[in-house]
């Protein structure tokens, strides 16, 4: 297979992989759309449970105050009946106090009982509203989930079609190149193959050494940009280029290593100066 054919297949593969990556991202992200609705439904159910607990406590309190009210009424009625059989002033005063205490308790328990009855009524209404809202949210969530699942099925079918297309253009491409190329596509926003124009990589816009650019221009092998790792092909500039670059003026890939070494040395010197400054301070 010629280099031109490989490049043609890589360009086709780039389109396929770009579409596939978008679809795979959608398949992964679509279920997350339901998170807000699921969280809302969970909060509604939690609130309903809390209100139900408040309702049960109110019902117990209602029963308790009802019993206390009945006891107070019974105590007052019993004391009132005994009024007919008293013989002394002391007995009268004792019974009168018992009646007054029982009456006070009756009023207190009746008031507390009414409070609990109103609380129960309010909670019942709130629980009815919460139950209706929960039912509505569950229906909407089920409908939305079914829609998303159907959408995911459709996207998976598209991915399967793209995989078939991918297998059609990759048989004669080196496996290592394919592995690197797909990783580049995923990391570089769908652009894995770019041109060199006037010695500049159109992917990362870094100036490349002339010797390196001339090698790309020959088109005899697959070459990756040393900066952004994209696959490179040569493209004439708008003005046109009839001659190769002056290698002596532009340097080579070895110069890249020298530049990196110089940068590392400068960074080391700056770090030493910083340490000395910090020490002096």
Buried (B, 14 or more C-beta within 10 A) or exposed (E): EEEEEBBEBBBBBBBBBBBBBBBBEBBEEBEEBBEEBBEBBEEBBEBBEEBBEBBEBBBEBBEBBBEBBEBBBEBBEEBBEBEEEBEEEEEEEBBEEBBEBBBEBBEBBBEBBEBBBEBBEBBEEBBEEBBEBBEEBBEEBEEBBEEBEEBBEEBEEBBEBBEEBBEEBBEEBEEEBBEBBBEBBBEBEBBBBBBBBBBBBBBBEEEBBBBBBBBBBEBEEBBBBBBBBBBBBBBEEEEEBEEEBEBEEBBBEEBBEEEEEEEEEEEEEEEEEEEEEEEEE
